[in-house]
């Protein structure tokens, strides 16, 4: 009998090895293009992208705190900041559960019961993923209607729209399958009104972090709403793929696919990689701030 857990873990390590091999091959074979692309990226664009990702991560901290408070887990803003950012780096470890385990361990050490931890984690991620799915459908559809049918290949735009539609419909069907049995519990998982602006800002900031790096490489800037929409879609797809830690590789493939109509494939790959590097760097910087003894003691 096949051991599914072993197969899943093996797939994750194979995926990580494949990504590493691709990176090494790409750097060796495209070193001139990489150097040229990096030289064309303005420092202002890189700093703006970094600042936007920082803003998005801070909104995610607020989202975590609101979800925790929803289930009577009382946490201050600084506590949430450290708990969130110190555990986020673990999502890059193959297994896709270590950042959850880290969060659960810290909260259990603080005396929080298992059920509130479970419900707050579920609510927090449900709010993020649901908002991304809805925005990806709304913004990609709007951008296609206003821009792509006139400016770009209809086949590409319609394919992307179909992917988003299938994704959204699948999520809706899955939700309806459980809503009757779990309706009372699911109502508690609905986000409070105070969470909605932060959920919106998360995706605006993340999409804009990609958009601001495009200008030196395109003749006509793509609509920012389109970039925000596809970033939402890429984020969710990466989150849901079980063998890709932190969506590594999946998010970049989707971003590359959606940027290709505006620039060469090689440049699109590089810009998607640059966005991931900035994203990862921001995560390290935000986590490093928690290493200060006076701050980290808040969560111990």
Secondary structure, 3 states (H helix, E strand, C coil): CCCHHHHHHHHHHHHHHHHHHHHHHHHHHCHHHHHHHHHHCCHHHHHHHHHHHHHHHHHHHHHHHHHHHHCCCCCCHHHHHHHHHHHHHHHHCCCCCHHHHHHHHHHHHCCCCHHHHHHHHHHHHHHHHHHHHHHHHHHHHHHHHHHHHHHCCHHHHHHHHHHHHHHHHHHHHHHHHHHCCCHHHHHHHCCCHHHHHHHHHHHHHHHHHHHCCCHHHCCCCCCHHHHHHHHHHHHHHHHHCCCCHHHCCHHHHHHHHHHHHHCCHHHHHHHHHHHHHHHHHHHHHHHHHHHCHHHHCCCC
